[in-house]
């Protein structure tokens, strides 16, 4: 979550110094919420300097369009351990304009799967694609969710990969 916030603050056209200062607050906010399991509303009300850091404004029940329970449940998972158990063919796509997850996150997934079953995972960076398979022409449009529709290259990669899996059976 902190990686997402760092990218978000940078895409908000803040200076590197401001990003660093905001990250101090974001670290406090996420630690209190996800590690200490406190309510976001309580954390923010006790420390008003954190108010402007919350991406959803006054909505303290959602984050990036999902209920807070999603992130609380995600916090309890060990995703590296889960991916380390996968031994089946896996297509891992990372969009050029994905500001939610980094390329490193996706490459690690492929590495974990390939450690179990060499060659099972395939990592592909998809030009002009964002986090949700949408097309974007630049980072600003991706951040503002100004999509030009489904990324056809990403869709074609998925379809071709699925066909390859069908033929391999």
N, C-alpha and C positions, 0 to 999 in steps of 0.2 A: 504494500500500500504506500509505503514511503517513496518507493521508486516512481509510482504513478504520480504522487503529489509533486515530486521534484520536476517531472516532465511537465505537469500541468502548470506549475508556477512559471517555468521557463517559457511555455507557450503563451502565457498571459502577458508576455513582453515585459516581464520584470527584470531588473538588473541581476547579475550574478550575486551581488551582495544581498539584495532583497530576497532572492531565492534561498540563500543560506539562512537568513533571519527567519523567513517563513517556515523553513524546514525544522527549526528549533521548536516552533509552536506545533507544527504537525506531528513531530515526534512525541511531544507531550500528549497531544490529543489522542493519537492512536494507541499510545502506551496505556493511558488511563482507560480507554474504551476496550481495546482488544486483549490487553494483557491483564489489567486489573479488573476487567469486566464491569466497568461503571457505565452508567447511561450517558450517552453523548450530551443530552440536554443538561445533565448535572455538571459535567465537566466544563461545558461552555459557560454555564451560568456562574460557576465559581471562578472562572478565568475569562472575562470578557474579551481579552486580547485574542482569544482563539476564535471568536465569532466569525470574523471575516475569512478564516481559513477553511471553514466548512463549505464544500462545493454546492450543497443543496440549499443554501440560504437559511431560511427559518425552519425548513423541514428537517427535523431531527430524527425522523423515522426511516429515512431512505438515504442511500448513497449511490450515485451514478445510476439511478433508476431502479435499484434493487432494495428490498427491505434489509435493514441492518442485520437481521438474523442470517442472511446469506453470508456476510463477511465474518460474522461470529462463528458460524459453522466452518467456514473455510479456514479460519485461524486455528481451529482444533485439528485440522488435517495435517498430515505429513505428506505433502504432494511428491516430494522426492522419493520417499519410500514407496508410494503408490506407483509412480512411473517406473521405478526400479523393478517392479514385478511384471511389467508388461512384456510379453514375449511374442506378440503377434504383429503382423505388418501395420505400420503406423505412418501416416502422412502428417507431417508437421509444417504448417504454413505460417509464415510471418510476413505481414504486409509492410511495405516500405513506409507507410504513414500510420502505422499502429502506435499510437501514443500511450496505450494502456499497458501493453506488455513489450518488453524489450526483445531484441533479436537473441540476446544471451539466454533469456528464459526458454525460448523455443529450441535453441541449439542444445540446451541442457536436456530437454525432454528427449530429443533424438539420441543424445549420448547415453542416457539412462536405458532407453529401450535397446539400443545397439549393444550395450554391455551385456545384456541378457541373451540377445539373439542377433549376432553380427549381421548387419545389412537389413534388418527388419524395419528400421525407421529411415525415413527419407525427409530431410529438411529442405524446404524451398523458400527463398525470399521472393515475394510477389510484388513486382513494380506497381506503384500507384494504388495499392490496396491498404485499407485501414484494418481495424480490429474486427469488424463485422462483415468482412468480404465486400465492402462497398468500395467504389472507386473515388479517388481524390486526386487533385492536381498538385496539392502542396500540403505542408504541415498545418498551415492556418485553416484551410478548408476542412481538414480532418478534425482538427480541434473544435471547430465551429459546427461540425456535422453537416457540412455542405457537400453532400455526395452527388456524384453524377450517375448513380445507379450501381447495380451489381458489377463487380469487377469480373469481366468476362474471362480474363486470363486465369484468375483464381478458380472460377467455376470450372473452366476447362481442365485445369490441373486435377481437381477433385474427380471429375467425371472420368478422365483418362486413368487415373489411379484406381478408381473403383472397377473399371473395365479390366485393367491389368490384374487385379485381385481375383476377378471372376475367371479370367483365363488361366490363372495360376492354379486354380482349384482343379 
